[in-house]
Structure formats: structure tokens, C-alpha cells
Amino acid sequence: MKTHPKLQPEYLEHFAIHAGSIRRRLEEFSAVPQSEYLHELLFCLLTPQSRAAHAEQVIAELRRDGFPERLFDPTPYLRDPAHYIRFHNQKGRRLLSVAERSGEIIGVLADPALDSRARREWLVANVNGLGWKEASHFLRNIGALDLAIIDRHILKHMVRNGAIDAIPKSIGTRRAYLELEERFAALADAVGLPLQELDLLFWSFEEGSVRK
């Protein structure tokens, strides 16, 4: 793997334009109240292989109808063609499981004895549908800014900026994910950016906007 990571000029230009939006978004994450944690978790369970905008629409409709405080099968909301979520039956069961275990999950997230990495370990082990990327995404969305959200889009930009030589075949295991997270953190340190500013820089470079 490369040992001299450096942001390419097009990324520096992009950051110069979007730095304010990136930092405002991170401030929003840090200000998310505990009452919103479950909605953010449900959002992150919906986004894999589905559009984030669709996931946001589904969560808005579920919230309107009292979920997760009121227990019911959310699958029809996911199946709606207006905001279709792939694998809606499986994801519907996952959302209902989170709703049923909401007290336990909030207890872990609010435990002052646990840092963000310990919370992530617990989430990956105990919440069906949360892998390392999804758990990191969720925790970032509620203010944990010391975790990297590693997926193939981010890996592409890590290659372009010298953090790794090539995209690995597998990133799903704990060992592989944490090693890549270390490489990402080293890149952030080398270019003088907080870890999550670099993450949102890459995401906005990829998508054209600063989304959650």
C-alpha cells in the first residue's frame, strides 16, 4: 500500500467550494437529539442498495403514522412504488425488530461508559442488517465523528488520493474494515482534515451534494 497519501488538486478545489456546507452538516449530526436516534437507525437499515431519498421518504411516512413507538408491520411503506426500497420484506422485519428492542438499543447508545467504537461493535453484533459500514454511518449521523464510513465509492477516492493501491475484493470482515479505516484516518491526518470532513468531501465529490 502507498505510504504518501495526498489530496489531488480537483479534491482541494472541491473542498474549497463545499467546506462550509460540509462543516454545517457535521454540526447538524452532532446536534441530533436522543429522540431521533431510532429514526436515524431505521434510515441506515433502509439505505443499502436503495436510494437515500427513498429511505428518507419512508421514514417520514412511518414517523407520521407513529412508528416505531407504535408497533406495526412497516413493509407496505417500503413496498410503495413512490419510494420503493429493495428487499422490502427483509428490511421490514429488521425495522420491526429495532422497534421491539428500542429500549435496549437506546440504552447502549446512551451508555456513557461506551465510546463510539464499542457502540459500533455492539450494533454490528446485535442489530440484524447493520454491517460495519451501516453501523458507522448510523453513528456518524448521531454525532460520532471519529468513525469512517467505508464502501466502494470511498475506496475509489482512497485509491485516487494514494491511501491504498487498489480496491480490495472484500471489505465486510471486521479485520478488513478496521484496517481500511486506519488507512482512511492516516489519509485524513496527512491532508490535515478531520476524519469526517474528509468523508463528506469524498461523498460530495461523488454525488455532487452534501447528503447524510
C-alpha positions in Angstrom: 0.0 0.0 0.0 1.1 3.5 -0.7 2.8 5.5 2.1 2.5 9.1 0.8 -1.2 10.0 0.6 -2.1 13.4 -0.8 -5.3 15.1 -1.9 -5.3 15.7 -5.7 -5.9 19.2 -6.9 -9.5 18.6 -8.0 -10.4 17.5 -4.5 -8.8 20.5 -3.0 -10.8 22.7 -5.4 -14.0 20.9 -4.4 -13.3 21.3 -0.7 -12.7 25.0 -1.1 -16.2 25.3 -2.6 -18.0 23.0 -0.2 -16.1 23.3 3.1 -18.9 25.4 4.6 -21.6 23.0 3.7 -19.6 20.0 4.9 -18.9 21.7 8.3 -22.5 22.7 8.7 -23.7 19.2 8.0 -21.3 17.8 10.7 -22.6 20.3 13.2 -26.1 19.0 12.4 -25.0 15.5 13.1 -23.5 16.5 16.4 -26.8 18.2 17.4 -29.1 15.3 16.8 -31.1 14.6 20.0 -31.6 11.2 21.5 -35.2 11.3 20.5 -34.1 11.0 16.9 -31.7 8.1 17.3 -34.1 5.3 16.3 -35.3 7.2 13.2 -31.7 7.5 12.1 -31.1 3.8 12.7 -34.1 2.9 10.7 -32.9 5.2 7.9 -29.5 3.4 7.8 -31.2 0.0 7.7 -33.1 1.1 4.6 -30.3 2.7 2.5 -28.2 -0.4 1.4 -28.9 -0.9 -2.3 -31.7 1.7 -2.2 -31.9 5.4 -2.8 -31.3 7.6 0.3 -34.1 9.9 -0.9 -36.5 6.9 -0.9 -35.3 5.9 2.6 -36.0 9.5 3.8 -39.5 9.4 2.4 -40.3 6.1 4.0 -39.0 7.2 7.4 -41.1 10.4 7.1 -44.3 8.4 6.5 -43.5 5.9 9.2 -42.9 8.7 11.6 -46.2 10.4 10.6 -48.0 7.2 11.5 -46.3 6.7 14.9 -43.6 4.2 14.1 -41.5 3.0 15.9 -43.4 4.0 19.1 -46.5 2.3 17.7 -45.7 -1.2 16.6 -47.0 -2.4 13.2 -45.6 -4.0 10.1 -43.7 -1.3 8.1 -43.3 -3.5 5.0 -46.1 -1.9 2.9 -44.4 1.5 3.3 -41.2 0.1 1.9 -43.0 -1.6 -1.0 -44.8 1.5 -2.1 -43.6 2.3 -5.8 -43.4 6.0 -4.9 -40.4 5.3 -2.7 -39.5 1.7 -3.3 -37.0 0.0 -1.1 -35.3 -3.1 -2.3 -35.6 -6.3 -0.2 -38.6 -4.7 1.5 -39.8 -7.8 3.2 -36.4 -8.5 4.9 -35.9 -4.8 5.7 -39.4 -4.5 7.1 -38.7 -7.3 9.5 -35.4 -5.6 10.5 -37.2 -2.3 11.2 -39.8 -4.0 13.3 -37.1 -5.8 15.3 -35.5 -2.5 16.1 -38.8 -1.1 17.2 -39.4 -4.0 19.5 -35.9 -3.6 21.1 -35.9 0.1 21.2 -35.2 0.4 24.9 -32.2 -1.9 24.8 -30.7 -0.1 21.8 -31.2 3.3 23.2 -29.6 2.1 26.5 -26.5 1.1 24.7 -26.3 4.3 22.7 -26.7 6.4 25.8 -24.3 4.5 28.0 -21.5 6.9 28.9 -19.1 4.1 29.6 -19.0 3.1 25.9 -17.1 5.0 23.2 -18.2 5.1 19.6 -16.1 2.1 18.7 -17.6 0.0 21.5 -21.1 1.1 20.4 -20.3 0.1 16.8 -19.1 -3.4 17.9 -22.4 -3.9 19.8 -24.5 -2.7 16.9 -22.8 -5.0 14.4 -23.2 -8.0 16.7 -26.8 -7.3 17.8 -28.7 -5.4 15.1 -29.7 -7.5 12.1 -28.8 -5.7 8.9 -26.1 -3.5 10.3 -22.7 -4.2 8.9 -19.6 -2.2 9.7 -20.4 0.4 7.1 -24.0 0.8 8.1 -23.2 0.9 11.8 -20.5 3.6 11.2 -23.0 5.5 9.0 -25.6 5.5 11.7 -23.3 6.5 14.5 -21.9 9.3 12.3 -25.4 10.5 11.8 -25.9 10.9 15.5 -22.7 12.7 16.1 -19.9 10.1 16.3 -17.4 11.9 14.1 -14.4 9.6 14.7 -15.5 6.7 12.6 -15.0 6.2 8.8 -17.9 5.1 6.5 -16.0 2.7 4.2 -17.6 1.5 1.0 -16.5 1.0 -2.6 -17.3 4.6 -3.5 -15.0 5.8 -0.7 -12.4 3.2 -1.6 -12.2 4.6 -5.1 -11.3 8.0 -3.8 -8.8 6.5 -1.4 -7.0 4.9 -4.4 -7.1 8.2 -6.3 -5.5 10.0 -3.4 -2.8 7.5 -2.5 -4.2 5.9 0.7 -4.4 2.4 -0.9 -3.1 0.9 -4.1 -6.3 -0.9 -5.1 -9.8 -1.6 -4.0 -9.7 -4.9 -2.0 -12.0 -7.7 -3.0 -13.7 -7.9 0.3 -14.3 -5.2 3.0 -17.1 -6.9 5.0 -15.0 -8.5 7.8 -14.1 -6.7 11.0 -10.3 -7.0 10.3 -10.6 -5.7 6.7 -12.9 -2.8 7.6 -10.8 -1.7 10.6 -7.6 -1.8 8.5 -9.2 0.3 5.8 -10.5 2.7 8.5 -6.9 3.1 9.7 -5.7 3.9 6.2 -8.5 6.4 5.8 -7.6 8.1 9.1 -4.0 8.2 8.0 -5.0 10.0 4.8 -7.1 12.5 6.8 -4.2 13.2 9.1 -1.8 13.6 6.2 -4.0 16.1 4.5 -4.9 18.0 7.7 -8.6 17.3 7.7 -10.8 15.9 10.5 -11.8 12.3 9.5 -15.5 13.1 8.8 -14.7 16.3 6.8 -12.7 14.0 4.5 -15.5 11.5 4.4 -18.1 14.1 3.4 -15.6 15.6 0.9 -15.4 12.3 -0.9 -19.2 11.7 -0.7 -20.0 15.2 -2.0 -17.4 14.8 -4.8 -19.1 11.5 -5.7 -22.7 12.7 -5.5 -22.5 16.4 -6.1 -24.2 17.3 -2.9 -23.6 17.0 0.9 -26.1 14.4 1.9 -26.3 12.4 5.1 
